[in-house]
Amino acid sequence: MAKLEGVKTLDMVNGEITKVAYGGAAYERVGNVGEHGDIALRIAKPASFAEVGQFYPVVKEFEILRFIDDEGEKPSVHADRFVFFRKVSAPANPSVEERVAKAEGEIESLKSDVAALKGEAGYKRIGKSEAQAGDYVKFIETNDSSITVGKMYEIVNIDYEGYLDFIDDDGDKNCGVSSEVFEVYCKVSAASVEAEPKPERWKVGDYAKVVGQSIINEKGDIVKIIQDTGGNVPFKVESMDGKSTEWRSEESLVRATDEEVAEAKRAAEFAKFKEGAKVRLKSGGGELPLNGYENGKVYEILYTHLQRNRIGIIGGEITMGFATPDQLEILSEEEAVEHKKWAEIGREVGEYKKGDVVRYDYGDNEICEVVDDTEDGRVEVQTKDYGICREKPDTLRLVTPVEARFDR
């Protein structure tokens, strides 16, 4: 097998590996353009001969860049399936900036260790709904120049809409909004932080929050773990709507809280309701805010409002009704087409009238005439051999409505 064993991660930025060690040498990430002698991390298109999350040696033969796969073959490299790492040598005389950065990192580490030894406070991540004044908010992603990503801001107030107020870097009151990615922490003693068990490794079926670089899923998105290869980029994750998958490193994910998972599931379910779609009202009809709308009938979605958990529908006796997702059933494309056909002649689906020409939808498909309107869930039709029969509407198909018959 040509996959490289013993590759160690040395550095990461936003959850993405930027530097590794292999064979006693350091390798830095150089992007999607490789050279002979690089090592390449497979990031997409898993195959029987090359695993996603594993490193492979890169060679150049006859001016074609290739990698040595798990079967010993040398297929050509597809740039969209790999990122490349190039060997670097440690500088004999590191720059002042490099030495200062190294010293600062060591100082911060020592501060953290001293605080732990003294029993000083640490931070514990909590759900946003658990936040109280005196807790802290930390931003993962924001476009607000008055907020520093990664800095802890003390919450000074929680307003009536649930926004977390804090004092920003400019000394002004600010708050986290839905377009930003942030987490909430409470201050706890170092002893209680240390006493907390180390989180278990994610299992297939668990949910995580993306904190690394945006690829397919954005920072802050909740994803589901669907595969774990155990490699350098071990986790295959699926978006909450099930429409997209991607591979993620362990460092690019954090464990999602129950509150975050529940909200993500609600948002994914809500997203199924599209403007202009046809829905059947299942419950709540005849009562505010659905007075003028009847259970079992089909209506059209005018707009949706996730934050208020309501969906505006039209087509009832009043201008608009408001329903929640659990009160509505989305019609299939086939059902929507059928509903449109009936609506064009001013009827509900299966609403037959005296004089309609219909066809049996089973047996010999006999064509008959409706002799009595729909009543008690049945339609009376005149058959050739059996006289008048009372049939269920769903066993018949409308051929010609009475209003369109030329023989009348």
N, C-alpha and C positions, 0 to 999 in steps of 0.2 A: 504493500500500500504506500502511495506517495504522499498522503496527507502528512503534514509535519506534526510531530509529537513534541510536547514540551514548550510550545509557544506561550510566553507569559505576557500578560497585559501590564504595561508600565504607566500608561497615562490615558486619560479619557477626557473629552470635552463634550458637554451636553449629552452624555450617555453614549457617545461614539468613540471607538478605540482610535487613538491617534499615535500611540507608540507602543511597541512590543519588544520583547527580548527573545532571541532564538540563537542557539549554538554559541552563546557567549558574546553575541553582538546585539546592538540595539538597531531597531528598524523604525523609521518614521513614516507615517501615512503620506502618500504623494498624490492621491486621487485615483482617477480612472485611466491614466496613461502609464503603462508599465514598461520596464526595461529588463534585459537579460540580467539575472542575478537577484531580482526582486523576489519577495514572497507575496502571494496574493490571497486575500480573504474572500471566499465565496459568499456572496450576499443575496443571490437570487437564483431561481430555476434549479432546485435540487435535482440530482440525477443519480443513477445507480453507481456512476463512476466518480462523482464529486458531490460532497455534502455541503449544504449551506452551514456557515459557521466554522468551517475548517480552513486552515491555511495550506497552500500548495506552492511548490517551487516553480519559478518562471524561467523559461529558456527562450532563446531566439534562434530559429533555424531557417535558413533560406529567406532571411528578412521577414519571417512571420513569427509573431509572438505566440508562444505556446505555454501550456502548463502540463506538468506531469500528473496524470490523474491516478485514481485508486487502482486502476488496472494496468498501470505502467505505460499507458499510451500517452501521446502528446497532442491532444486536440488544440485547435487554435483558440485564442482567448477572445471572449466577447466582453467588451468593456462594460456593458450594463450589468454583468453578472459578478464582477470582481471589483475590489478596491486594492490598491497596491501599496506595499510598504518597502522602503529602500534602506539599505544598510547605512548607518551613520557612525562616524568615529567620535569619541568623546573629545572635546577641545582640550588641548594641553593647558591653555590659559583662558579659563572662562571669563566672560565679560563681567564688568561691574554689575550690570543689570541682572545677569544670571546669578551672581553671588548674592546680591541683595534679595532677589526673589527666594533663593534657597534659604537664606537666613530668616526672612520673614515667615516662611512656612514653618521653619523649626521653632520660631518664637511662638507662633499661634498654637502649635502642637503642645509646647511646654505649658502655655497658659491653660489649655484645656486639661492637661494632666494635673496641674496644680489645683485647678478648680475642683476636679473630681476628688483629689486627696483631701481637700478642705471641706468636702461635703456641700459645695456651693450648688446653686440651682442649675438644672438643665431644662430642656424643652421636650415636650411630648406632643406628637401630632394628634389632633382630634378632629371630629367631624365639624363642618361649618355650622350645623344646627346646634352644636354644643357650645359655641363661642359665647363668651361673656366679656363685659368690660374688664380690662386687666389682662386678658389673654393677648396673644400676638398673632399677627398675620405676616406671612412671608411670600413675596411674589416670585413666581417661576418665570413668568413672561408678561411684559407690559410695554406699552408704547408711551407711557407717561414719564416725561423727563424728570419729574420731581420725585420719582420712586426708584430706589436702588434694588435691582434684582438680588435676592438672597439675603437681604437685610431684614431683621425682625422689627416690626412696628407694633407698638402697644395699642390695643384697641381701647378707645376712649368712650365709645358709645355705639349702640346698635339701634338703628332707627326703626320706625314702625314697619318699614318694608323689608327689614332684615339686612340692610346694608351695614357693613362693618366700618365705622369711622375711626380714623387714626390721623396723627399729625405727620405730614410728609416732610421731605428734605427741605422744602421751602418754608416750613413753619405753618403751612395751611392745613385745614381739615380736609381730608381726602377719604375715598372709600374704594373698595374693590368692586368692579363691575363684571358682568357676564362675559365680556370680550377679553378679559384678562385671566391669566392662570395663577392662582394663589392657593396657599395652604394655611391652615390655622393650627396654632400650637398653644399649649398652656405650660406654665412654668412649674416644674416639679423638682424635688430634691434629687441630687445626684444618686443618692442611695436607692431611690425608687426607680430611677432610670436604669441603674445597673441591675436591679432585681428583676426587671422585665425580661422574659425569655426572648432569645433571638428569634426573629420571625422564621418560620419554616420556609423552605424553598417552594416556589410556586408549583402547583400541580396542574395537570391538564383539567380544564374546567374552572380554574380560579380566574378572578378578575384583577386587572392591574390598571394603573394610570400611567400614561406616557409622560415622561419628564425629559426625555432625550430629544435629539434633533427631529424635526418634522420630516417624515418621509411620505407615507400615505396618510397615516393618522397624525393629527396635530397634537402639539403639546397640550396636556390637560384632558385629552380624550380617554375614555375608559375602553379597555379592550379585554378580550377573553383569550386565555392561554389555550391553544388547541394542539400544541406539539412541543416537546422538549427533547432536543437531540443531545444535550449535554456538552455541546461544542462551545466555541468562543462567543457565538451569537446563537444561543440555544433555543430561544423561544419563538415559535410561530404563533402569531396572534391574529385575532379576527375582530373586525369592527363590530359594534353593537348591532348594526343592521344586517350583519352577515354577508355584506356585499364585497368586502375587500380583506385581504390578508397580507401580512408582511412579517419579516424576521426582525427580532429585537434582542439586544444584549440585556443581560440582567440589570446592568447599571442604568439603562435607559427607562426602567420601569420602577414604580413604587407600588406598594400594596394599596388598592383602593378601599376606602371605607364602605361600610354597608350603605350609608346614606348616598355616597357617590354612585354606587352600583345601582341602587334603586332609582335615582334620578336619571341615570343614563338609560336604563331600561324604559323608563317612562317617556323619555325624549325619543327613543327609537320607535316606540309604539305610536307616539304622537305623529312622527314623521310619515307614517303610512297614509295619513289622511291628507290628500292633496286637493288644492283648490280646483273646483270644477268636477271632482269625482262624485259618483252617485253612491249614496249610502241608504241603508234601511234603518229606520228608527226602531229600536228594540224596547225601550222603556222611557218613561217620563212624559209621554205625550199627553196633551190636554191640561198640563199644569205648568205654571211659571217655572222656568223661562221658555217652556215649550207649548204654551197654550196656542191653539190653532194648528197644532201638528199631531198626527195620529200614529200610534204604534203600528208597526207593520208596513207603513207606507214608505215610498222611496222619495228622497229629497237630494238636493245638490249642495255641496260644500261651497260656501262663499269665501271663508277665510278661517285660519286657525290661530290660536294664541296659546303658546306653550306655557308661559308664565302664569296665565290665569286659568289654565287647564280647561279651555272651552273651545268649541268648534261652532262657528256660525253656519247655519243651514238655511236654505230658502226653498220656496215651493209650497209653503203652507198657507193657511188663511190669513196670517199676519206676515208683515214684511220679512222678519227674520226670527229664527229660534236659536237657542243656545244649548248645546248638548256637550256631554263629556265623552271621551273615547269609548268607555264601557257601555254607553247607551246606543252606540252606532255599529252597524255591520257594513263593511265595505263590500260593494258588489263586485263580482268578477267582471272581466271585460265582456264575457259572453252575456252575463246578466244585464250589464249596462246597455249593450246593443239591443237586447230584447226590450228593455224598458223604454228605450228611445223610440222603437218602432210603435209601441202602444201609445206612447205619449203624443206622437205625431197625429194620431186620430182621436186624441182627447180621452183616452181610457187608461185605466190601470191594467197591469199585466193580468191576463186571464179574465178580463171583464167582457163577457160575450153578451150580445143583444139579439132579440128576436129578428130573424131574417138574415143573420150572418151565415155565410157558407164556410163550413169547417171540414177538416179532415181528421180522421182517427190517426193517432200517432203510434198505433200498434196494429197487429193483425193484418187485415187486407187493405188498410189505409182508405177505407170507404169515405167518400165525400158526401156530407149530409148538410141539412139545413137546421139551424137553431129555431125551435118553435116556441121557446119560452126563455126569458132572460135568466141570467144567473140568479139562483135563489137557493138559500140554505147550503151553499157550497157546491151545488150541482147545476148542470146545464141540460135542458131537455132537447134532444135532437131527433129528427125523423130519419130512421134508417130504412133501407130497402126491404130487408128480410125480417126485421125484428120489431118493426113499429117504432113507437116513441121510447127512447132509452134516456135514462138520467145518468149523466157522466160527470166525472171530476174534471174541472177545467184543464188540469195539467196532462190529461190524456188526449187533448184535442189541440189542433193547430188551426189558427185563423187563415182562411184562404182569401176571402173577400168580405170586408165589412158591409153591412146592409146599406150604409150611406153611399157605397161605391158601386152597387149593383145596377146594371143597365136594364135589367128585365123588370124593374119595379117602377 
